[in-house]
Amino acid sequence: MSAKKKEKSQLSQVVADARRHMRERENTYREKALKMFPHVCGRCGREFSGKQLRELTVHHRDHNHDNNPPDGSNWELLCIYCHDNEHGRLEVAEAYDNSSTVSRDDTDSDFSHKPFADLAALLKTKENKKK
């Protein structure tokens, strides 16, 4: 095979691979979500187009990446910043859920300072001075 034919064959293979890759990518949930929804972050409302579109991500509302219904009901488009914030909030909530809670009886005995205990008496004194 000549060098030109070999180059043309390689180029044809590259083009065919690129087209196949593009079709596969269009079938991913991200591409489906980008076709279904406006290119706007669902939290901050920022609009995306062109090269900035790569900053728009698909967030799974139930946090299950295997739950990809064809109607997109488990997806929302979020910018990378809001997406990070959403997952950070989940981590904080889980951390608080796992922490031990103190019973109400224990807290009453630990705190003896009552900052407003004499407030009523101070207000009455102030009112009497005005009269």
C-alpha angles and dihedrals in degrees: 000000000000122000092248093052090047091051091048091049091050091048091050090051092050091050092047091049091048091051092048091048090050092052091048091049092050088059094057119102092247093058090045091051092049089054094046102044135048113260094254130117109251092219111037098022095231114157122227133202140151116003091352089067088084088069090063113090136185114246119200106223093210091042090239109126091192092060102088109151114190092238091060093235092142095050136082128174113240131173114245091258096052090043091055089047092051093053091043090054090052091052092050092048091050091049091053092046090055096048119100117255124225117228119243093243092058094054095053093058094046096057119063100157113098108185097189099042095111097033095105092052091048092051092049090050091050091049092050091052091053092054 
